[in-house]
Amino acid sequence: MSDHDTRFLLATRVSQRREVKDARAVFQDAKKLMEKRPLAEVHDGLQSYNEAFIKEFYTNYGPRVENIRSVGQRDEGLNQSIERINGTIRDREKTFRGMDHDETAQVLSDGMRINYNFLRPHMGLDGKTPAQVAGLDLGLDGIRWKALIRKATTNQTDGGQR
């Protein structure tokens, strides 16, 4: 699940199937990070997304969030940005070992999400990362992975009080 404007990838979840419980888990993870409710949720029309949306955003989430089923380019084509993200992740994930176990696959998926959000500049965002566009510029200079790990380690040892 991602923010349409910033392309910030809010949540990823590795699962063997695409059932309602799997979609709900992604929605729940994303809701924890949202400061305000979304205006709409766009998906490719899979029925489990529809059912999960009703349970997470329509029934239990206060004012209504618009549910947009955007199946293809003939429909508004609104889900193209998340499909592009999926393609980027799939291209990278094909070469990974360890994706045959849900736990290791989720760890690798989380790492790819961090890379996508904080380290990888995007041409569609004028060379910025989704985090920078979202106002989360961490000032990572030089070898950005190394700078991010250093920053995370420093914040962990001082209790996150930076």
N, C-alpha and C positions, 0 to 999 in steps of 0.2 A: 504494500500500500504506500502510495507516495502523494506528496503535495503537488498539484498540477502546476502551480506558478514557479516554485523554486526547484522542482524535481527532486526534492529531498525525500529519500526513501525512508519512510517511517517504520515499517515493519516487514519482516520476511519470516516465513515459517516453512520449514521442510516437513513434508508429509507424504505418505505413500498414496494418498487419495485426495480428492478435492471435494470433501463432504462438508456439510453444514458446520460441524464442530471444528473443522480445520479453518474454514473461513471466519468463524466467530473468534477463534484464537488470534488471527491476524488483526481483526477489527479491535479486539480488546487490547492487544499490544499497542496498536496505533493510538487508541483513545487515551492511553496513559501519557502519551507524549504531546497530545494536543492541548493548547492553551484555551482554545475555544472550539465550539462545535463546527464541523464542516458545513458548507452550504449544500454540497451534493457529494454523492458517492457514485463514481462511474465504474462500470465493470462490463465484461464481455458477454453478459447474458446467461452465464451458467446459473442454473436454478439454485444450486447450493449458495451462491453469493446472494441471490435474491432473498432466500430464507434467512440467511445469517444477517443480512442488512435489516430485515424487519425486526429480528430479535435484538440487535445491538443499537440500531440508530432510530428506528421508527417507534418501537414500543417503549424502550427503556432509556431514551436519551433526550427527553424534554421536547423542545420544539422540533418540528419535523425537518428532517434532512432529505433533500430530493434524491431519489433513487433513479439513476439513468442507466438503462441497458443500452450500451453502444456496441452493437455486434460487429459492424463493419464500417467501411468508408461511406456507404450509403446512409447509414445512421450517422449522425453528426461526426463520427470519427474521433470521439473524445478520448477513447482509451488508447490512442496511438502512443502517447508518451510512456505509459506503463508497459505497453508491449515492447517498446524500444528498450526499456530497462531490462525486461525479461530476456530479450535477445542478447544484451550485453552480458548478463549474468550467465545465461546458458552457454555462450561462447567460451567463457572463462571456466565454467564449472566442468565442462566436458573433459578437460585435461587433468582434473584433480583426482587423486586417489583418496579413498576413505569416504567417498560419498555413498557407500553402500550401507552405512549405519546412520540412523537418524540423528544420534547425538553428535557424531563428528561432522556430519553433513550440516547440521545447524550451526556448529562452531565456524565452519568454513563460510557458510552463508552470512553469518554475522560479520565476519572479517571482510567479505566482499562488500557488504553494506557500508561498513566504516570507510573502506577505500573509495567507494562510489560517492559517498556524502562529503568526506573531508579531504581527500587526497587527489582525486582524479578531476582535472579541469575538464569542462565540457564546452565544446564549440558552440552549442546552442545557448550557452549562458555566457558568451563572450569571454571564454577562457577562465571563468570562475568555477568554483565548486558549488554544489547545491547548498552546502553549509554557509558559504560566503554570501550567497544570494539571500539566504534565510536570515542573515545577520549574525551568524555564528562563526565569524572569522577568528580562528585560533592563532593566527600569526605564525603559521608553520613555515619556516624558512629552511633552505638547504635540502637535505634529505628528509622529506616530509614524514615518511613512516617513522624514522628515527626521532624526529622532533615530537611527533604525536605520542610515541611510547614514552619518551622522556617526560613530557607534560603529564601524561596519565600516571606515571610512576610517582612523580612529584606530588600530584594531587592526592594520590592514594596514601602516601606516607604522612602527609600533613592533614589528613582527615577531610580533604576536599575544600579546605578553607583558603582558597586563593582568590 
